[in-house]
Amino acid sequence: GHFGMTTIEELEMAIDTCKRMIKDVTSDSEKSKNLVRKLIQLRLKLQEAKEEPVQLDKDTKYILGHQFKPISGKSSKHYCERCNTVIWGVLQTWYKCKECSYNTHAKCLNQITRACASVRVAENPIYIVAICPDKGLSAQGYRCIECRTVLTYKTGPEPRQCDYTGGYYCDLCHWNDAMIIPARVLHNWDFEPRKVCRASKQFLRLMLNKAVIRIQDINPMLFNFVDELNEVKKLREEILIMKKYFLSCPAALESKLLLQLQGRQHFVENSDMYSLQDLLDVVEDVLLPELAKIHASFAQHIKTDCQLCQAKGFLCELCDEDEVLFPFDNIAIVCSQCSTVLHRHCLIRKANKCPKCERRKRLN
């Protein structure tokens, strides 16, 4: 240790040193990979030091971001992720990472080279949105991306391509697991599972419910081709309008109406971010009925059950009807300039000229 320095200060200094060393070496070299692993370990130790007085479980092994819990006794058939042989649970103690479910023999713990997928999810929760970005075996030096085993179609383990990363792996790092690929969903609305490496499987599984997809930035045309998705988008936009009513309504706050969306918290926060699970629920006809039911419940509170919310409705200035309008009504339209709410058909009849905006023009 350094005299007069705390553990946290020493770790921060070690992290800075490690970062500088990474910049000075070739990105694809073995030394670079070792330094990155060391950096992950240092960051985890720093996080643990800052989170005191949290006590670390003495039975848990902390390796490359994994939190390995010992498992013993009878168990179903498992394979070790490191050596790809059967784990005989009755005869030997083995370990499972509580974060990414990586299984390993006790004897293989010190040979693990794959960082926990949870570290990547925490530091960089972003999907690859190019479909199987294949650069060829030569680009990775004819070696497995993960463990650097030599790959060839003539001798040794045959290369296996990961449909998510586009890279090639050996049979130890790629077990032909099939997963839904986000890029194929976003570009082709294709939910057919494709073969991926173990690291990608663990990453995709942990990312499933993360609301990190902004369809508008990747493929906005998807809303035109998938009617159910477009309807979900519309309902989400209207629910955010309803949220404004609830935040100023004591009855809505007391009854915690917005908790109906607690399973999809991002729906309360914005209307444009989706998780892969959301899109899967759209194609399986789960999300739209669920959202329509919540939308109807919210609308009933505002338009029927609550006098305070009812009083915040609008009357169309373009006709004599006494129907109270709300911004989320199908028959209503909101002026983009002044936020006045009018009948949609009335505004069309008046050549899209908002009466309030017209008055302002005359006054100016």
C-alpha angles and dihedrals in degrees: 000000000000116000113255094007126118122231090254092053091049091051092048090051091049090050092052090049091049092050091052091049091051090054091053097055133067110273096230096045125112089240090057091051091050091049091050090052089049090050091053091051092049092049091051091049089049091050090049091048091051093048096060134169085046107117117222115229106251091211092055119091114216110206127158091336093312119126103208117198118195115246123194139167129037117352142158119268113292134173127219111247091213103050100014094228128127119279108223100208094187094057105034144031115248136178136235125193108236090210105048102008094241107169123209144162114251088241091056097052094096092050097057114125103169115094116225113272089227090069091057091045091051096045103034114011096179129127126226101245098189114095110250096326097213116191095170133248093278091062089062094044094254089288134117108268092226109038099015094235111162111259126205137153091223106052136007126019113349113240116256119203122222109221091208101052097022088226129126125245141181121251090259092062097033119051097174092255111169122226137168108261115224094210092055091049093050097045103032105014084240116156097174108132114242132197115272138174121259094256091053092047092054092045094048092047092053091045096050096100097033111116097221102124119102102185092189090066097045108035115350090173088072089081089059094051100041109056094188091054091050090050091051089051091052093048091049092052090050093047089056088054089050090050089066089059092049095050090062096038117091092198093053092047092048093049090044093225093174090063087080084080096047091114089061103033092170089065087067092049103045144351102227108054120090137181121220087247089058090056091046089052090052094055091044090053093243105110102050096054090043093051094043090055092051091045090053091049092051093046091050091055093050099040103032118009103043123058092192092057092041089057089062092064126112137234117219110250092203099064142031096243115126094210111132112233131205128196092245096053116116091226093050133082129196119221108240091214105046104009093237112157117227139163108277093224092048093055092048090051089053092052092255092296111147110216094217092051090047091054090051091052092052092049091051 
